[in-house]
Amino acid sequence: MNATALASRLLTERPRPRGVAGWRHAHWLAVATVCLGAFLGQLTASVTALVFPELGRHFGAGFAAVEWVALAYLLVLVALLAPIGWLSDLVGRKTVYLGGFGVFALASLGAGFAGGLWILVACRAVQAVGGAMMQANSVALVARGVPERAMRRALGIQAAAQGLGLALGPSLGGLLVEHASWRWVFWINVPIGLLGILAGWYLLPRTHPDRAAPVGTARIGTAWPGGAAGVTSGVTSGGPFDLPGLLLLTGASTALLLALSAASGLPLPGWAVAVLLLAAVLLALGLVRQERRAARPILAPGLVNTPGVRSGLLVALIGYLLLFCPLVLGPVLLTGSGVPVGRAGLVITLLPAAFVVAATVGGGLLPRGWSDVTRCRFGASAAGAGLLLFALVPATGTAAAAPLLVTGYGLGLLLPANNALVMRAIPAGCSAVGGGMVNMARSLGTALGTALPVLGVHLAGTASGGRTVLIGLAVVAALAVALTRPARRPAPAGRPVARSRSDTL
């Protein structure tokens, strides 16, 4: 079999067995398969921080170098989500999704066998390729694979799977490091990945790219509310993929994070920090210019300027910064105070667990008349109070429990309500672009949440630096309160923009 025939066979999606396809509840089997990928992605995001101290001891590396085990994954994920989504429309989402499981499992296997830190970082970058292949297709597979009447419930189940992975990560990572080896933090992904491939092969329906029109010819929106009269962005889904914009975004993000790492002790020359910061600024300015003239920008300037969208994206970035900073900093503070790593993992789990509870059912404890704006402000205030309390109490398991619960609960109220405000402010025809920008803000917030604790610990020591970072996060939470604005629903051209009753105070 030649290479062309092999590639054609691999890219041909196989139908489900007749017994599966003909079952009236078969769509729930497809949802369960997508939930495996959702669980795996969030498990990877939250489990890694628990192995930072152990990796530093094993490889004899500083915190600034070890953090790239997480940062490399996040940067590649941000860079590839958009192009992989575009590619999936061409070759089929099921094919790309199953390939993602395979790439993720192989990279996880290699990461567990890594003999050097930078080999491990490279494996994590490849792992992110698989993660992007899964994440870029998961919601679309659910949306295309279930009846309309079951859509809301299916997406809720998928969100619960993500929450379960996020909540289990710290405790599982701590137990594996304490009782087995840091390598098992990566090897545990291999059987889950293989199970995902088998389940998807038999349980996911075929996906067919829409051949009714050339890919990227439909307009996704022409008028953005940019002021009283609105402005025309000229953004369409037609035209070539915005590769220059993607490269500029990736370059600016990488330069900024490298500058933070260099300032945090990464062995680079002293002048490197200034050069990297200058490069980040220049690349960011180039990105702004590119996005204003691109036919199909990855960051639509007209959409960002829509009332409520820019501030909402900043709040999304802040929210994930507040979520992941304690996940990275908490294990360092607790283990530095003599708490065993297994127990530290269980304590840190309280934060994402409270986040999941608040994001799913915890809002029911609030007054029914509260708008999303009020929920955002209350959630950000609670998260800030929890982080401030975490900075003031001793770094022991018992004392840290209450602050982490309060922080997680506040963030679980803030982020879903903020997402609703952002999506409500975006024109209906541009929801996919808006959702992509929310995901991008979330990923950048996660990356900063990984880098900033390392900088604080390096500059001021574990205890003092950790407290300083936590107090700074409380101030940032107050900024999120100030940034939260009521959403204004986009109105048709020539008509005033009305404020939704549910968004008023």
N, C-alpha and C positions, 0 to 999 in steps of 0.2 A: 504494500500500500504506500503510494507516494505521499509527500507532505501535503499537497493540495487536497487529496481525498481524505486524509486523516483530519485536516482542519475542518473540512466540510462536515465530516461525521461528528466531530466534537461540537460544532456550532449548530447542529440540527437538534432541536428540542424533541424529545420523545414524549408521546402521550402517556397519560396515566393508565394503569391497568383498567380494563372495563369494569371490573367489580368496584374499584374505587371511584372512577368517574361517574358511574351510574348511581352511586349512593347519594341520597338526598341531603345528607349532612357532610358531604365530602369537603365542602369549603372550610369546615372547621379543622380538618386535617391540614389543609394548606396554611391556615392561620397558625396552627401549632408549629409548623415547619418554620415560618417566618419568626415566630417567637424564639426559636433556638438561636437564630442570628441576633435578634435584639438582646437576648440574655447574654450571649457571648461578647457582644460589643461593649456593653456596660460593665460586665464583669472585668474585662481587660482594663477598662478605664479606671476602675476603683481599686483593683487588686495590686497594681504596680507600686504604689507609694509605700506599701508595707515592706517591700524588698529593698528600698533605697539604702537603709543603713547596712544591711547584710551585703549588698553588692559593693558598697564602699569598702567594707572590711575584706571581702573576698578578692577584689581586684586591686586593692590598695589605691583607690581613687577618691578624690574629693567629691563633696556633694554637688558642686557645679558641673562636674563631668557626668556623675551618675544620673542627674536629672534628665539628660538627653535620651535616656531609655524611654522616658515618657514624651519628651518634646519632639523627638524624631517621628514618633507615631502620629502626634497631633498635627504636625506640619504637613506631612504627606497626606493625611486624611483631608485637611482643608484644601490642599491643592488638587486632589483627585475627585472629590465629590461631584463637581460640575461636569468635567469631561467624561467621567464614567457614566453619569446619568445620560449624557448625550449619546455615548457609544451604545448603551443598553437599548435605546430606542431603535438602533440600527440592527443589532444582532439578536435581540431578545432578552428580556429581563430574567427569565428563568435560567438561561445559559450563564449569564454574567453572575447571577446570585450564587449558583452552585459552584462556579469557578472561584468565587470569593471564599467559600468554605475551604476549598482545596488549598488555595494560596495561604490562607490564614493558618490552616493546620500544619502545612509544611514549614512555614516560617516559625511557628511556635516550637516545632520539633527542633529546628536549627537553633533557636534562641536558648532552649534548654541545654544544648550541647556546646554553647559558645565558650571558647577558651579565652577570650579577651573582651574587655568592655566594649570596644568599638565594633567588634564583630556582633556583639549582642545588640548594639544600637542599629547596625545595618539590618539585622534580622527583624528588629521592631519596625523599621521603615518598610520592609517587604510585607510584614504583617499588616501594616496600615493599608497597603494596596488591597489586600483581601478584605479588610474592614470596610473600605470605601466601596468595594464591589457589592458588599451586602447592604450597607447602609443606604446607598443611593437607590436601591431597588425595593427596600422592604415595604414602605408605605404603598408604593404603586402595586406591588404584588397583592397586598391585602385589598386595596381598592378594586383591583380588577378581578380578584378571585372570590369575592363574597357578594351575595345579593345586596341590593341597596338597603333593604330593611335591616340587615345585620351589620351595616358598615360601622355605626357608632360603637356597637358592642365589640366588634372585632378590633378596632383601633384601640379601644380601652384595654382589651386583653393584651395587645402588643405592648402598650405603655406599662402595664403591670409586669410583663416579662422584663422590660428594661429596668424597672424599679427593683425587681428581685435581684438582677445581676449587680446593680449598683449597691444594693444593701448587703449582699453576701460577700462582695469583693474584699473588704478590709478584714473581716473575721476569717475567711478562707485563706487569704494571703498570710495572715499572722500564724494560723495553725500550721500551714504547710512549711513556712520558714522555721518555726520552732520545732516541729516534730519530724520533718522530712528534709527538704532542701529548697533553696530558692529556685532551683531548676524546675521543680514541680509546679511552680506558679505558672510556667509556660507550658509544660507538658500536659497539664490538665486540660488545655484547650484542644489537644489532638483528638481524643475520643469524641468530644462534642462536635468538632468539625467533621469527622467521619460520619457521625450520626446525622448531621445536617445534610451531607451529600446524599446519603441513602434515602433519607426522608424526602428531600426535595425531588429526587429523581422519580420517586413513585407517587408522591402526594401533591406536588405542585402542578397546576394545569399549564399547558403550553401558553406562551405569550407570543403574539405576533405583532411586529412593528406595523404601524399604520402606513399602508402603501397607497392610501387614497390620494395623497398629495406628497410632493417631495418633502423630505424632512426639513423642518424649520421654515415653512412658508406661511403658516398661520400667524396672524398678528395676535400678540398677547396683550395689547392695550396701547392706546395712542395718547390719551390725555391724562396727565397726572395733575392732581390738585396742587399747584405750586403757589397758590395765592388766591386772591379773591376771584380772579377770572380763570385761574388755572393756566398751566403751560403745557405745551406739547413736547414730549421727550423725544419722539422719533424712535423709541425703542420698540423693536419688533423681534419676533423669534426667527425672522429671516436673516440671511447673511451668514458669513463664516463664524465659527466659534471664536470667542474672544480670547485667543491664546496669549497675546501680549498682556492683556489685563490680568490673566491668571498668573503669568510669570512675574509681573510686577507685584501682585499681591503676595505671592509666595516669597519673593525676594525681600520685600519690606518686612514681612513677618519674621523671616529667618534672621535678617540682620538685627532686628530689635531684640530677639531672644538670644542671639549670640552676644550682643552687647551686654545684656543682663547677666549672662553666664560668665563673660570675661570679667565683669565687675564683681562677680560672686566667687572668683577664684579659679576659673578655667585658665589653664596655663597658656595665655596669650600675652603678647607685649602690651605694655601699659597704654600705648597710643591706640591700641586696637579698639578700645571702647569708644573713643571719639570718632574714629573712622567708621565704625559700624553704625553708630547713631546717625552720623551724617548720611551714610548710605541709606539707612532706613527712611530718613526724611526725604531725600531726593527720590527714592523709589516710590514713596507714598504720593509725592507731588506728581510724578509721572503717571501713577495709577489714576489720579483724579483727572488729569488731562486725557488719558486714554479712554476712560469711561465716558467722558463727555462726547466723544466723537465716534465711539464704537457703534456698529449697527445692532449688535446683540450683546450689550455689556453684562458682565457677571454681577456688577454693582450698579444698578440703574440709578443715575443721579437724580432724575426727576422723581423717582419713587422714594428715594431717601429723603428728599425735600418735602414730601407729603406731610402735612401736619400730624404729629404724633408718631411718625415712623422713626425718625432719627433718634428721638429721645427714647423710644421703646427699644431700639437696637442697642443703645448704650446701656439701658437697664438690663437687657438680656446678657450683655457682656459682663456687667458688674455682678449679676446674679450667679453666673457660673464661676467667676473669680472668687466670690464669697463661698461657694460650695466646695471648690477644689483646694483652695488654700489650706483650710483646716485638715483636709484629707491627707495633704502632703506634710504639713507642719505638725499635726497631732501625734503621729507615731514617733517623730523625732523628739518632741517634748516629753512624751510619756516614757519611751525607752531610755531617754537621757536621765530620767528621774528614777530609774531602776525598775520600772514596770516591765514584766516579761512581754516579749513581742506578741505571744499568743493572746494574752490578756489585753494588750494595747489594741490589737486588731478588733477584739470584741467590743471595746469601749468606743473606738472610732466608728464602728458599724452603727452606733446609735444615731449619728448624724444623717447618713443616707436613709436609714430606716424611718426616721421621723419625717424626712423629706418625702418619701414615698407615701406614707400614711396621709400627710397633709395634702399632697397633690391629688390623691384619689378620693379619700372620704373625710379628711380633716376639715375641709371647708364647711362641712355641715355643722360644726360647732360654733360658727360665726353667726351673727344676726342675719336673717334672710334678706333684709333690705340693703345690705352692703353692696355697693357697686364694685366693679373690678378695680377702679382707681383706689377705693378705700382698702380693698384687700391687698393691693400692691403696697400701699404705704404702710399698712399694719404689718405685713409680712417683712418688709425691709427693716422696719423699726425693731421687730422682734429678733430678726437675724443679727442686727447690729448690737442689740442688748446682750444676746447670747455670746457673741464674739468678745464683747467687752468683759463679760463675766468670766469667760474662758481665760482672758489675759490676766485676771486678778486672782483666780483661785490657784491653789497648788496643783502641779501637773501630776496628779495621781488619778487612778481609775475612778475612784468613788467621787472625788470632787469635780472631775471633768464631765461626768455623765449629764448633769442637768444643763450646763451651758450648751453641750452638743445637741441635746434634744430640742432646746429652745431655738438654736440656730437652724437646725434641719427643718423644724416645723415652720419657721418663718419663711425660709426659702421655698418650701413646698407650697406656700400660699402665694408668694411673690411671682414665681416664674410662670405658672400656668395662667394667672390673671394678666400678666404683662404680655404673654404671647397672644392672648385673646384681644387685648387692646391693639396690638400691632396689626394683627390680621384683620381686625375690624376697620382699621384705618386705610387698608390697602384695597384698591379696586378689585372687584371679584375676578376680572380677567387676568390679574397679575398675581394671583395667590401663590402660584408655584415659584415665581421669582422671589416674592416676599418671604416665603417659607425657607428658600435657600439662603437668603441673607440672614434670617434668624439663626439657622444652623451654623452659618459662618461666624456670627457674633458669639454664639455659644462655644464654638471650638476655640476661637481666639481668647475668650475669657478663661477657658480651661487651661490653655497654654500659659497665660499670664499667672493663673492660680498655681501653676506648677513652678514657675520661675521665681516669683517674688519671695516666697518663703526662704528659698536658698540664698537669695541676696541678703535678706534680713539676718539670717543665721551667720552668714559669712562676715558681715560687717560688725555685728554686735554680740556674737556668741549665741549659743543655743537658747538659754533661758531669757536673757535680755532682748536678743533679736526676735525671738518668738513673740514675746509680749508686745514689742514695738509693732510687729507686723499685724498682730491681732487688733491692737488699738487703731492702727491705720485702716484696717478693714471695717471697723465700726464706723469710722468717719466716712468711708466710701459708701457704706450702707445708708448713711444719712443723705449722701448725694443722690442715691437712687430714689429716696423719698421725694427729694426736691425735683427730680427729673420727671417723675410720673405725671402724665397729663391725660385728661379725658380724650378718648378717641373721637374723631370727627368723621362720620361716614362720608366716603366720596360721593358727590352728587353729580348727576348728569350735567353736561356742559350747559351753561346759561342759567343754572338753578343754584340757589344758595345751599351751602353745606349745613345740614341740620345736626344738632347734637342729640345723641341717643339719650333717652331718659335714664337708661340703666347705667350710663357713664357719668352722670352728674353727682355732685356731692350734696 
